[in-house]
Structure formats: structure tokens, C-alpha cells
């Protein structure tokens, strides 16, 4: 998509969200290398580094190296940020979104899986598992989030407006 956009002279950006577990797979890095080869400065690779995957802690499966250094070695304009600090993330996107230097952008978000929910936080078994109704309601209480659909719809609209900036 990013390559097609560049070739067609389109002014849009492509965002690829990756988990740190899947970054242990070679084809991920082969694909990321292509973005540099074709100078896709409209491409953003965003890695969620929470150090967990379906099989447990990522280091127990295959150690993750320094993603920022790895992305830089692949020719990326690479950055890292607290993945729970929405303002820091927005500021970084504002800084990078119009940068046209021929380099793809790489962002490593340091996160904690299930942050803020006592029974989910840093627990690998919640990877791909849905909570039951009681657990869901507990999560909403712990996150101090009322189960108000209208509020969520407004939040989605705010996010979409931010992406249009």
C-alpha cells in the first residue's frame, strides 16, 4: 500500500502495527527491509513491545533485541515512547507525519499487556482470550470506565479526527 501510494503520487501514510512476538519471525524483517529499499517515508512500523506473546514471555521463546537499533540498522527513522502515554504518542506522530526524507518511520511502544486490570496485567494467558461478563465488568471498574457505548463512540470520533490532522 505504501509503495503503491508513492508510485501513484498519493499523499497518504500507511501504518503497520506489529507485536514483539511476531517480530521474532524472519518474514517481518524482510518486509520491513523493503520499506527502506523503496524509500517509503510514508510507512510507519509500530511495534508494541509488551514482552509477552501467546507462549509466554518473549525472552523465554526468543530474546528480542533492541528494536530501535534494529530498525535504525534497517534505515528507519526510529523512535521509542511509553505506549501508555497518549500525549507522547500524539506528539511523536505530529513530529514525524510530514517528514519526507526517504526513510520509513519506526516507533517502538513500550507497554504492559492488560495494564490497569489486576487479573490481566502482564499475564500471557490473556493473549487472545475474551473475559466473561463478570471479568469484563471488573475490568471496567478497575479502569474507571463506565460501560457507556456513547462515550466509546465519541472517543473513536476523537481518534479519527486526530488521524485526519
C-alpha positions in Angstrom: 0.0 0.0 0.0 2.8 2.4 0.9 4.7 1.6 -2.3 1.5 1.9 -4.4 0.8 5.3 -2.8 4.3 6.5 -3.6 4.2 5.3 -7.2 0.8 6.9 -7.7 1.8 10.2 -6.1 -0.8 9.8 -3.3 -0.3 11.7 -0.1 -1.3 9.2 2.5 0.5 7.2 5.1 0.4 3.5 5.9 0.6 2.2 9.5 1.6 -1.3 10.3 1.1 -2.4 13.9 3.3 -5.3 15.0 3.6 -7.3 18.2 7.0 -8.0 19.6 6.3 -11.7 19.5 5.7 -11.7 15.7 8.9 -9.7 15.3 10.7 -13.0 16.1 9.7 -14.1 12.6 12.1 -13.5 9.7 9.5 -12.5 7.1 8.6 -9.5 9.3 12.1 -8.1 8.9 12.2 -9.0 5.2 9.1 -6.9 4.7 10.4 -4.1 6.9 13.6 -4.0 4.9 11.6 -3.5 1.7 10.2 -0.2 3.1 13.8 1.1 3.3 14.7 -0.3 -0.1 11.9 1.6 -1.8 12.4 4.8 0.4 8.8 4.6 1.8 8.8 7.6 4.0 5.0 7.3 4.1 5.3 4.0 6.0 5.1 3.7 9.8 6.1 0.4 11.5 4.7 0.5 15.1 6.0 -2.3 17.4 4.0 -3.0 20.6 6.8 -4.2 22.9 4.9 -5.7 25.9 7.3 -8.6 26.3 4.5 -11.2 26.1 3.2 -13.5 23.5 0.9 -16.4 23.4 3.6 -18.8 24.6 4.7 -16.6 27.5 7.4 -14.0 27.9 9.1 -13.2 24.6 12.6 -13.7 26.1 11.6 -17.3 27.0 10.8 -18.0 23.4 13.5 -16.0 21.6 15.2 -12.9 23.0 14.1 -9.6 21.5 17.0 -7.4 20.7 16.9 -3.6 20.8 14.1 -2.9 18.3 15.2 0.8 17.9 18.8 -0.2 17.0 17.5 -2.9 14.7 15.1 -0.5 12.9 17.9 2.1 12.6 20.2 -0.6 11.1 17.4 -1.2 8.5 17.5 2.5 7.6 14.4 3.6 9.6 13.9 6.9 11.4 13.4 5.0 14.7 11.9 6.2 18.0 10.6 4.7 21.2 7.9 6.0 23.6 5.8 5.0 26.6 2.9 3.2 24.9 0.6 4.2 27.7 1.3 8.0 27.3 -1.2 9.1 24.7 0.1 12.6 24.6 3.7 11.5 24.0 2.5 9.2 21.2 0.4 12.0 19.6 3.4 14.4 19.9 5.7 11.9 18.2 3.2 11.3 15.3 2.9 15.1 14.9 6.7 15.3 14.7 7.0 12.5 12.1 3.9 12.6 10.0 5.1 15.0 7.3 8.8 14.2 7.4 9.8 13.4 3.8 13.4 12.2 4.0 13.1 8.9 2.2 13.2 6.8 5.4 10.3 4.8 6.8 9.4 5.6 10.4 9.7 3.1 13.2 8.1 3.5 16.6 8.5 1.2 19.5 5.8 1.5 22.1 6.8 0.1 25.5 3.6 -1.2 27.0 2.3 -3.6 29.7 -0.3 -6.1 28.4 -3.6 -5.6 30.2 -2.3 -2.5 32.0 -4.7 -1.3 34.7 -6.7 -4.6 35.0 -5.4 -6.5 38.0 -6.1 -10.0 36.7 -4.9 -9.3 33.2 -1.8 -7.2 33.8 1.4 -8.8 32.4 -0.4 -12.2 32.1 0.3 -14.1 28.9 -2.8 -16.3 29.1 -4.9 -13.2 28.3 -3.4 -13.2 24.8 -6.4 -13.8 22.5 -8.8 -14.6 25.4 -12.0 -12.7 26.0 -13.2 -12.0 29.5 -16.6 -13.3 30.7 -19.2 -10.8 31.7 -18.1 -10.7 35.3 -14.5 -10.1 34.4 -15.5 -7.5 31.8 -17.4 -5.5 34.4 -14.5 -5.8 36.9 -12.1 -4.5 34.2 -14.4 -1.5 33.5 -14.5 -0.8 37.2 -10.7 -1.0 37.6 -10.2 1.2 34.6 -12.7 3.6 36.0 -14.6 3.3 32.7 -18.4 3.4 32.7 -20.0 0.9 30.3 -21.4 3.7 28.2 -21.4 3.0 24.5 -21.9 6.6 23.6 -18.7 7.6 25.4 -16.8 5.0 23.4 -18.3 6.2 20.1 -17.2 9.8 21.0 -13.7 8.5 21.8 -13.5 6.8 18.4 -14.6 10.0 16.7 -11.9 11.9 18.5 -9.3 9.4 17.4 -10.4 9.6 13.8 -10.3 13.4 13.9 -6.8 13.2 15.2 -5.7 10.9 12.4 -7.1 13.4 9.8 -4.9 16.2 11.1 
